Amino acid sequence: MNDKIERAYEVASQKYTEFGVDTENVLNKLKEISLSIHCWQGDDVGGFEGSNASLSGGGIQATGNYPGKARTISELRKDLEKAFSLIPGNHRLNLHAIYGEFGGKFVERDEITPTFYQGWINWAKERGLFLDFNCSLFSHPKAEDGFTLSSKSKEIRDFWVEHVKRCREISAEMGKQLNDVCIHNIWIPDGSKDIPVDRTGHRSLLKESLDDILERRYSSSHMKDSLEGKLFGIGSEAFVVGSHEFYLSYAITKGTMLTLDTGHFHPTESVGDKISAVIPFLSGIFLHISRGIRWDSDHVVIADDNLIQLAEEIVRSKAMDRIHLGLDYFDASINRIAAWVIGARATQKSLLYALLQPLDMLLEYEEKGKYFQRMALLEEFKALPYGSVWDYFCLQNNVPSGINWIKDVELYENEILKKRL
């Protein structure tokens, strides 16, 4: 099998060489791209706060009840390790605050400290992984009315401000111990189901809360803040306080990163197109790669036209060092480990497809007004054997190529997941 993959790769490499593309150089670039793999796919965004935690508020909803959901942190880590073993390259883990190790006791969110995440830090260090982090302003009684950092209640605002401050501290400690930048992402569910009168009031309060939260400075070599907007959500169909425009303006003003979630815009909007529009003005972009069908439905990512265009714009931006990639979806209707692997590998395949394009030749055609030649070349590249290059990349990284990983997940399901009641 390995011989076949190597021979197919040699043929593919020769074809790409005809267009001036060095496949070895491309594979080295692909290996340098780390995906931030989201922990919440493994347990349907449940977390481990304890029996007193509320599952209401914030519009978070995973659909399906496929057997084998992780019930404990040890099970989640075991599942993550299996997923990582099937994804080529070196990647990161993206944690939400509700995934702390609380020792079976309920710890309120404005009381969390780095101690509750030391186990994750140790786990990541042992496996050569890095961590990203998210504050969790949902699935909590103090989020049930739809407003957190922009609430008209000072008590509610103060509670959530303290929570986010503590999450920033935790992120900085993660980055310090792992000697890498931990991206702390701020997303809030704030908004209303029907048309509000006082949009300005809520947005003014959100700005005040964020100003308070970001007042403390941390080393940029340990943590960076990123702000995530949204078009609408369940229960916030008419108004979202933290819209794309609000956070873009705020991020530019404050020098933070901006998170673009591919499911948080109109279905006909191109998130790929937004990259070149905002990157000149931002310190960085954090992409949450999802797949919405008609709405922000967080379907498992596949290599569709939207993802390929996103990958092309990432590569063409010439700012890949300031664009960070994370996955963000949760599907409980299929094997959860398979969902991780499918989405991650689809993202990597799309990046590989973009990296293999002869950018210099395409730009030359464009600059000279040779538009039919540009279009024709892009069309011809759709038929080139980039799948053979992908299989070779998997071989290089000691992970199954092609469909071989499917049997691996099936075996894990039969031996482990089906035994979870």
C-alpha positions in Angstrom: 0.0 0.0 0.0 2.8 2.5 0.9 4.5 1.8 -2.4 1.3 2.6 -4.3 0.9 5.8 -2.4 4.5 6.8 -3.1 4.3 6.0 -6.8 1.0 7.9 -7.2 2.6 10.8 -5.4 5.6 10.9 -7.8 3.2 11.0 -10.8 1.2 13.8 -9.2 4.3 15.7 -8.2 5.5 15.7 -11.8 2.2 17.0 -13.0 2.3 19.9 -10.5 6.0 20.6 -11.4 4.9 21.3 -15.0 3.1 24.4 -13.5 6.0 25.4 -11.3 4.5 24.0 -8.1 6.9 22.3 -5.7 4.8 19.7 -3.9 7.5 19.1 -1.2 7.4 22.8 -0.3 3.6 22.7 -0.3 3.6 19.7 2.1 6.0 21.5 4.5 3.7 24.5 4.6 0.6 22.4 5.2 2.4 20.6 8.1 3.0 24.0 9.7 -0.7 24.8 9.8 -2.2 23.8 13.2 -6.0 23.4 13.6 -7.5 24.3 16.9 -9.7 21.2 17.5 -12.9 22.0 19.5 -13.4 19.8 22.6 -17.2 20.3 22.6 -17.9 18.0 19.7 -17.1 15.1 22.0 -19.9 15.6 24.5 -22.5 17.8 22.8 -21.4 21.0 24.5 -22.3 19.6 27.9 -19.2 20.3 30.0 -18.4 19.0 33.4 -19.7 21.6 35.9 -21.8 19.1 37.9 -25.5 18.3 38.4 -26.3 21.9 39.5 -25.4 23.4 36.1 -28.2 24.6 34.0 -28.5 23.6 30.3 -30.7 26.5 29.4 -29.9 29.9 28.0 -27.7 31.0 25.1 -29.2 29.2 22.2 -26.8 26.3 22.3 -28.3 23.1 20.9 -26.8 19.8 19.7 -29.2 17.5 17.8 -29.0 13.7 17.9 -28.3 11.0 20.4 -25.7 8.8 18.8 -24.3 6.3 21.4 -20.9 6.8 23.0 -20.9 10.4 24.2 -18.0 11.2 26.5 -19.4 11.4 30.1 -16.2 12.2 31.9 -13.0 14.2 31.2 -11.0 11.0 31.0 -13.4 9.7 28.3 -13.2 13.0 26.5 -9.5 12.9 26.5 -9.4 9.3 25.3 -11.7 10.2 22.4 -9.6 13.3 21.6 -6.5 11.2 21.5 -8.1 8.8 19.0 -9.2 11.7 16.8 -5.8 13.4 16.9 -4.2 10.1 15.9 -6.2 10.1 12.7 -5.5 13.8 11.7 -2.1 14.4 10.1 0.1 17.2 11.5 0.4 18.8 14.9 -2.7 20.5 16.3 -4.2 22.3 19.2 -7.1 21.8 21.6 -9.8 24.5 22.0 -11.4 24.3 25.5 -14.5 26.0 26.9 -14.6 27.1 30.5 -17.3 24.6 31.4 -14.7 21.8 30.8 -12.7 22.4 34.0 -11.9 19.6 36.5 -14.1 20.6 39.4 -13.7 17.4 41.5 -17.4 16.6 41.4 -18.4 19.9 43.0 -20.2 22.8 41.4 -17.9 25.8 41.0 -19.6 29.0 40.0 -18.2 30.6 36.8 -17.1 33.8 38.5 -15.0 31.7 40.9 -13.0 29.5 38.4 -9.2 29.7 38.6 -6.3 28.1 36.6 -6.1 25.3 39.1 -9.3 23.7 37.6 -7.5 23.5 34.2 -4.1 22.3 35.3 -5.0 18.7 34.3 -5.6 19.9 30.8 -2.3 21.8 30.7 -0.5 18.7 31.9 -2.3 16.5 29.4 -1.4 18.9 26.6 2.2 19.2 27.6 2.6 15.4 27.7 1.3 15.1 24.2 3.0 18.1 22.6 -0.3 20.0 22.2 -1.1 23.6 22.7 -4.4 25.1 24.1 -6.9 27.8 23.2 -9.7 28.8 25.5 -13.2 30.2 25.5 -15.3 31.9 28.2 -18.7 30.2 28.6 -21.6 32.7 28.7 -24.4 30.2 28.0 -26.2 27.2 29.6 -26.5 29.1 32.9 -29.4 30.6 34.9 -27.8 34.1 34.5 -28.0 33.8 30.7 -31.7 32.8 30.5 -33.1 36.2 29.7 -30.8 36.5 26.7 -28.3 39.1 28.0 -25.0 38.7 29.8 -22.3 41.4 29.3 -24.9 43.7 27.9 -27.6 43.1 30.5 -29.4 46.0 32.0 -28.9 44.4 35.4 -25.6 45.4 36.9 -25.5 42.3 39.0 -25.7 40.1 35.9 -23.1 42.1 34.1 -20.7 42.1 37.0 -21.0 38.3 37.3 -20.2 37.7 33.6 -17.4 40.4 33.6 -15.7 38.6 36.4 -16.1 35.2 34.6 -14.4 36.5 31.5 -11.7 38.2 33.5 -10.9 34.9 35.1 -11.0 33.1 31.7 -8.4 35.6 30.4 -6.2 34.8 33.5 -6.6 31.1 32.8 -5.7 31.6 29.1 -2.5 33.5 30.1 -1.5 30.7 32.5 -2.1 28.1 29.8 0.1 30.0 27.4 2.8 30.6 30.0 3.1 27.0 31.0 2.9 25.6 27.4 5.2 28.4 26.1 2.8 29.3 23.3 0.1 31.9 22.6 -3.3 30.8 23.9 -6.1 32.5 22.0 -9.0 33.5 24.3 -12.2 33.8 22.4 -15.1 35.9 23.6 -18.6 35.0 22.3 -21.8 36.0 24.0 -25.4 35.0 23.2 -26.8 38.5 23.9 -29.8 39.5 21.8 -33.6 39.4 21.6 -36.2 37.3 19.8 -38.2 40.3 18.6 -37.4 43.8 17.6 -36.0 45.9 20.4 -36.2 49.6 21.0 -33.0 50.2 22.9 -30.2 48.7 20.7 -27.9 51.5 21.6 -28.3 50.9 25.3 -27.3 47.3 25.1 -24.3 48.0 22.9 -23.1 50.8 25.1 -23.2 48.4 28.1 -21.3 45.7 26.1 -18.6 48.2 25.3 -18.3 49.2 28.9 -18.1 45.5 30.0 -15.4 44.8 27.4 -13.4 47.9 28.4 -13.5 46.6 32.0 -12.5 43.1 31.0 -9.6 44.1 28.7 -8.2 46.7 31.1 -5.7 44.2 32.5 -2.8 43.5 30.1 -1.2 40.1 29.6 1.9 39.2 27.7 1.1 38.8 24.0 3.4 35.8 24.0 1.1 34.0 26.4 -2.5 35.0 25.4 -4.4 37.0 22.9 -8.0 38.1 22.9 -10.4 37.5 20.0 -14.0 38.8 19.7 -16.7 36.7 17.8 -19.7 38.3 16.3 -22.9 36.7 15.0 -25.8 37.5 12.7 -28.5 35.8 14.7 -29.2 32.8 17.0 -31.9 30.8 18.6 -33.8 33.4 20.7 -31.9 36.3 19.1 -33.4 36.3 15.7 -34.2 40.1 15.6 -31.2 41.5 17.4 -27.7 40.4 18.3 -25.7 42.9 20.5 -22.3 41.6 19.5 -22.7 41.9 15.7 -19.9 41.6 13.2 -19.8 45.3 12.7 -19.7 46.0 16.5 -16.8 43.6 17.1 -14.9 44.6 13.9 -15.0 48.2 15.1 -14.1 47.3 18.6 -11.2 45.0 17.6 -9.7 47.6 15.3 -9.9 50.2 18.1 -8.5 48.0 20.9 -6.0 46.0 18.8 -7.6 42.6 19.6 -8.1 39.8 17.1 -11.5 39.2 15.4 -13.1 35.8 15.2 -15.0 35.0 12.0 -17.3 32.0 12.3 -18.3 30.7 8.9 -21.8 29.9 10.2 -22.4 33.4 11.7 -23.3 35.3 8.5 -26.1 35.3 5.8 -26.0 32.0 3.9 -25.1 33.9 0.7 -22.2 35.8 2.3 -18.6 34.7 1.6 -16.5 34.6 4.7 -13.5 34.0 2.5 -14.1 37.4 0.9 -14.0 39.1 4.3 -10.5 38.0 5.0 -8.8 40.4 2.6 -11.2 43.1 3.7 -10.4 43.1 7.4 -6.9 41.7 7.8 -5.1 44.9 6.9 -6.7 46.6 10.0 -6.5 43.8 12.5 -3.8 42.2 14.6 -5.1 38.8 13.6 -8.1 36.7 12.6 -9.3 33.6 14.4 -11.5 31.5 12.1 -14.1 29.2 13.5 -14.8 26.8 10.7 -18.3 25.4 10.6 -21.0 24.5 8.1 -24.4 26.1 8.3 -27.3 24.8 6.3 -29.8 27.6 5.9 -28.8 28.9 9.4 -26.0 28.6 11.9 -26.6 24.9 12.3 -23.0 23.8 13.0 -23.0 20.8 10.6 -19.8 18.8 10.3 -17.3 20.6 8.0 -16.9 19.1 4.5 -14.7 20.2 1.6 -17.5 22.1 -0.2 -17.2 25.2 -2.4 -17.4 27.6 0.6 -14.5 25.8 2.5 -12.3 25.7 -0.6 -12.9 29.4 -1.3 -12.1 30.1 2.3 -8.8 28.1 2.0 -7.9 29.9 -1.2 -8.3 33.3 0.4 -6.3 32.3 3.4 -3.4 31.2 1.2 -3.7 34.2 -1.1 -3.8 36.7 1.8 -0.1 36.5 2.3 -0.9 36.9 6.0 -1.2 33.2 7.1 1.0 34.0 10.1 -1.9 36.2 11.4 -4.8 33.9 10.5 -5.5 31.1 13.1 -7.8 28.2 12.2 -10.2 26.5 14.5 -13.1 24.1 14.1 -16.5 24.8 15.6 -19.4 22.4 15.1 -21.2 19.8 17.1 -23.2 16.9 15.6 -24.6 14.3 18.0 -26.3 12.3 15.2 -23.1 10.5 14.1 -20.0 9.1 15.6 -18.5 12.1 17.4 -14.9 11.0 16.8 -15.6 10.6 13.1 -17.1 14.1 13.1 -13.8 15.5 14.4 -11.8 13.6 11.8 -14.0 14.4 8.8 -14.0 18.1 9.6 -10.3 18.4 10.3 -9.2 16.4 7.3 -11.6 18.3 5.0 -10.1 21.6 6.2 -6.6 20.3 5.6 -7.6 19.0 2.1 -9.0 22.3 1.2 -5.8 24.1 2.3 -3.7 21.6 0.3 -5.9 22.2 -2.7 -5.3 26.0 -2.4 -1.5 25.6 -1.7 -1.1 23.5 -4.8 -2.4 26.3 -7.1 0.3 28.1 -9.2 -0.4 31.5 -7.6 2.4 33.3 -9.5 1.1 32.1 -12.9 -2.5 33.0 -12.0 -1.5 36.5 -10.8 0.5 37.0 -14.0 -2.6 36.2 -16.1 -4.7 38.5 -14.0 -2.2 41.4 -14.2 -2.1 41.1 -18.0 -5.8 40.9 -18.3 -5.7 37.3 -19.5 -9.0 36.4 -17.8 -10.1 33.4 -19.8 -6.6 31.9 -19.3 -6.9 32.4 -15.6 -10.3 30.8 -15.5 -9.2 27.9 -17.7 -6.1 27.2 -15.5 -8.2 27.1 -12.4 -10.6 24.7 -14.1 -7.8 22.4 -15.2 -6.4 22.3 -11.7 -9.7 20.8 -10.5 -8.8 17.6 -12.4 -5.2 17.4 -11.1 -4.5 14.5 -8.6 -4.2 16.5 -5.4 -5.7 13.4 -3.7 -2.5 11.5 -4.3 -0.6 14.4 -2.6 -3.0 14.2 0.3 -2.5 10.4 0.7 1.3 11.0 0.7 0.9 13.7 3.4 -1.0 11.2 5.5 1.8 8.6 5.0 4.4 11.2 6.0 2.5 11.8 9.2 1.9 8.2 10.1 -1.9 8.4 9.9 -4.3 6.3 7.7 -4.8 7.6 4.2 -7.9 7.4 2.1 -10.8 5.6 3.7 -8.6 3.4 5.9 -9.3 5.5 9.0 -13.0 4.5 8.9 -12.2 1.0 10.1 -10.1 2.4 12.9 -13.1 4.5 14.2 -15.5 1.5 13.8 -13.2 -0.6 15.9 -13.0 2.0 18.6 -16.7 2.4 18.6 -17.3 -1.4 19.0 -14.6 -1.8 21.7 -15.2 1.4 23.7 -18.1 3.7 22.7 -20.8 1.1 22.6 -20.0 0.1 26.2 -20.9 3.5 27.5 -24.4 3.5 28.8 
